[in-house]
Amino acid sequence: MFMRVVNTGSQHGNCYVLKSNSGEMLLLDCGCKYKDILKAIDYRTSDVSGVLLTHEHGDHRESFKNLMNLGIQIYTNDETVENMNIRTGELMKGVPERYPFRVGLFNVIPFELPHTTYDKEANQLVPCSNYGYLVEHNEMGKLLYMTDFEYSKYNFQKMNIHHMVIECNYCEELVDKTEANYSHRLKGHCSLSTCKQFIKQNRTESLRTVTLVHLSGQASDARKIQKEIQEVVGDNVLVQIGRAGLEVDLNLCPF
């Protein structure tokens, strides 16, 4: 099992491919260009069992129509299905929070994460339904995928997580308080201090990899983020900054 980063961040979109040793694939979000997703899955569209969509924003959903046209099932929350005007019978399904379901040989549990969106009519930030996912497979153990969140109300320490793919969007001291999306950044994205706290609270001896994603181009320092997260998890955990083309070995057994 490995994970391939198609791309990450607001500018280029977010999509990650989990690929098992048998060739079965599961996509985490689909916010990148369709041609880039096709290349990342080696054009083997029939091997994609499904897509776990976190929320409705374009940098997470861009290629959803292309994927549905291929007959690939997309899973998300009911509010996202409604807000994206998906017709009944189309290949996008709302799944209830905290209820497990299967996608091929992957076991999945969705959970709510606080995020925001800008309501133009009200001229203010409003809540945006957003899912994180706990994904389990016998080749990799348990993987947490969490992005576009201010904080998490859930604790996963008893779950003995093996892999984390987690947003670390900004360093507090680098945020420009005059920027137009200042409030959205604070209310809708994860800071370095929050990321460190979450990982520290949920880290166990089972943790093997942490992939840090959705960094802000202006308000993040990749070296600082990687260094401080590495200090939290210790030398036995592989910490990497997500980038296009990065591949992360998720196999529980190294041979």
C-alpha positions in Angstrom: 0.0 0.0 0.0 1.2 3.5 -0.8 -0.2 7.0 -1.0 0.5 9.2 -4.0 0.0 13.0 -3.7 -1.7 14.3 -6.9 -1.4 17.8 -5.5 -2.2 19.8 -2.4 -3.1 23.3 -1.4 -5.7 25.9 -2.4 -4.0 26.9 -5.6 -3.4 23.5 -7.2 -6.2 21.6 -5.5 -6.2 18.6 -3.2 -6.2 14.9 -4.1 -4.5 11.9 -2.7 -4.4 8.3 -4.1 -4.3 5.3 -1.8 -3.2 2.3 -3.8 -3.2 -1.3 -2.4 -0.7 -4.0 -3.5 -3.6 -5.6 -5.6 -4.0 -2.3 -7.5 -7.3 -1.2 -5.9 -7.4 2.6 -5.4 -9.3 5.0 -3.2 -9.1 8.7 -3.7 -9.1 11.2 -0.9 -10.8 14.3 -2.4 -10.7 15.1 -6.1 -9.9 18.8 -6.3 -7.1 18.6 -8.9 -7.2 18.8 -12.7 -8.8 15.7 -14.2 -5.7 15.1 -16.4 -3.5 15.1 -13.3 -5.7 12.7 -11.5 -5.7 10.3 -14.5 -1.9 10.5 -14.6 -1.6 9.8 -10.9 -3.8 6.7 -11.1 -1.8 5.5 -14.2 -5.1 5.9 -16.2 -6.5 2.8 -14.5 -9.9 4.3 -13.8 -11.5 0.8 -13.4 -9.3 0.2 -10.4 -10.7 3.2 -8.5 -13.2 1.9 -5.9 -14.4 5.3 -4.9 -13.7 8.9 -3.7 -14.0 10.3 -0.2 -15.0 13.9 -0.6 -14.5 16.2 2.4 -16.6 19.2 1.4 -17.9 21.3 -1.5 -15.1 23.8 -2.1 -13.5 23.8 -5.5 -10.0 22.9 -4.5 -11.4 19.6 -3.1 -14.1 18.7 -5.7 -13.0 20.1 -9.1 -13.0 16.8 -11.0 -16.1 15.2 -9.4 -18.2 15.3 -12.6 -15.5 13.6 -14.7 -15.1 10.8 -12.1 -18.9 10.3 -11.8 -19.1 10.1 -15.6 -16.7 7.1 -15.3 -19.1 5.4 -12.9 -16.9 6.1 -9.8 -18.9 6.5 -6.6 -18.2 9.6 -4.5 -19.0 9.6 -0.8 -19.5 12.7 1.3 -21.9 14.3 3.7 -25.6 15.1 2.9 -25.1 18.8 3.0 -22.4 18.7 0.4 -24.6 16.6 -1.9 -27.5 19.1 -1.5 -25.3 22.2 -1.9 -23.7 20.8 -5.1 -27.2 20.2 -6.6 -26.6 16.5 -7.2 -29.7 14.8 -8.6 -31.1 11.7 -6.9 -29.5 8.6 -8.5 -26.2 10.2 -9.5 -23.0 8.7 -8.2 -22.6 10.9 -5.2 -23.8 9.6 -1.9 -24.3 11.2 1.5 -23.1 9.0 4.3 -24.0 9.5 8.0 -21.3 10.7 10.4 -19.5 8.1 12.5 -21.2 5.2 10.7 -18.7 2.8 9.1 -19.0 1.7 5.5 -16.9 -0.2 3.0 -15.4 1.0 -0.3 -14.0 -2.1 -1.9 -11.6 -3.6 0.7 -11.3 -0.2 2.5 -13.2 0.3 5.7 -14.2 4.0 6.3 -15.6 6.0 9.1 -16.5 9.7 8.4 -16.5 12.3 11.1 -17.4 16.0 11.2 -14.7 18.7 11.2 -15.5 22.4 11.7 -14.9 24.5 8.5 -16.3 27.7 7.1 -17.5 29.2 3.8 -18.3 32.8 2.8 -21.9 33.5 2.3 -22.1 36.4 -0.3 -25.8 37.2 0.5 -25.2 37.5 4.2 -21.7 38.9 3.7 -20.3 36.7 6.5 -18.6 33.4 7.2 -21.0 30.5 7.8 -20.4 26.9 8.8 -19.4 24.5 5.9 -20.1 20.8 6.3 -16.8 19.0 6.2 -15.8 15.4 6.8 -12.6 13.9 8.0 -12.1 10.1 7.3 -10.7 7.2 9.3 -9.7 4.7 6.6 -8.6 1.1 7.4 -7.1 -1.6 5.2 -5.3 -4.7 6.2 -2.1 -3.6 4.3 -1.7 -0.3 6.0 -3.7 -0.4 9.3 -5.5 2.9 10.1 -5.1 6.2 8.4 -6.6 9.6 9.4 -7.3 12.1 6.7 -8.1 15.5 8.1 -8.1 18.8 6.2 -9.7 22.3 6.2 -10.6 22.3 9.9 -10.2 24.7 12.8 -10.0 21.9 15.5 -11.1 18.4 16.1 -13.6 17.5 18.8 -12.7 13.8 18.5 -9.8 11.9 20.1 -8.4 8.9 18.3 -5.7 7.7 20.7 -7.5 4.5 21.5 -7.7 3.7 17.7 -3.9 3.3 17.5 -3.5 5.3 14.3 -0.7 4.2 11.9 -0.8 7.1 9.4 -1.9 10.7 9.5 -2.6 12.9 6.4 -3.3 16.1 8.1 -3.6 19.8 7.2 -1.1 22.2 8.7 -2.1 25.4 6.9 -0.4 28.2 8.6 2.0 29.5 11.2 0.3 32.0 13.4 3.1 34.6 13.3 3.1 34.6 9.5 -0.6 35.4 9.0 -1.3 38.8 7.6 -4.2 40.1 9.6 -5.2 42.5 6.9 -5.7 39.8 4.2 -9.2 39.4 2.9 -9.6 35.8 4.0 -8.1 36.4 7.5 -11.2 35.2 9.4 -11.7 32.2 7.1 -8.1 31.1 7.6 -8.5 31.2 11.4 -12.0 29.6 11.5 -11.6 27.2 8.6 -8.0 26.0 8.6 -5.6 24.3 11.0 -2.7 26.2 12.5 0.7 24.7 13.3 0.0 24.9 17.1 -3.4 23.1 16.6 -1.8 20.5 14.4 1.0 19.8 17.0 -1.5 19.6 19.8 -3.7 17.1 17.9 -0.8 14.9 16.9 0.6 14.9 20.4 -2.8 14.0 21.9 -3.4 11.2 19.4 0.1 9.8 18.9 0.8 6.2 20.0 3.6 3.8 19.4 1.6 2.6 16.3 2.2 5.8 14.4 4.5 5.4 11.4 4.0 8.3 9.1 2.7 11.9 9.1 2.1 13.7 5.8 1.4 17.4 6.3 -0.8 18.9 3.6 -2.7 22.0 2.4 0.1 24.4 3.5 -0.6 28.1 2.7 1.8 29.6 0.3 2.0 32.9 2.2 1.4 32.0 5.8 3.4 28.8 6.3 7.1 27.9 6.7 7.5 24.3 5.5 10.9 23.7 7.2 9.6 25.1 10.5 6.5 23.0 10.3 8.3 19.7 9.5 10.9 20.3 12.2 8.4 21.0 14.9 6.1 18.1 14.0 9.1 15.8 13.9 10.0 16.9 17.4 6.4 16.0 18.6 6.4 12.5 17.1 10.0 11.5 17.6 12.6 10.1 15.2 10.8 6.8 14.6 8.0 8.5 12.7 8.4 9.6 9.1 7.3 13.2 8.7 6.9 14.7 5.2 5.5 17.8 3.6 3.0 16.9 0.9 3.8 17.9 -2.6 2.8 16.8 -6.1 4.2 13.4 -6.9 5.2 12.5 -3.4 4.7 8.8 -2.6 4.4 7.5 1.0 4.9 3.9 1.9 2.0 2.8 4.0 2.7 -0.9 4.3 2.6 -2.2 7.8 5.2 -4.8 6.9 8.3 -3.4 5.3 8.9 -6.5 3.1 
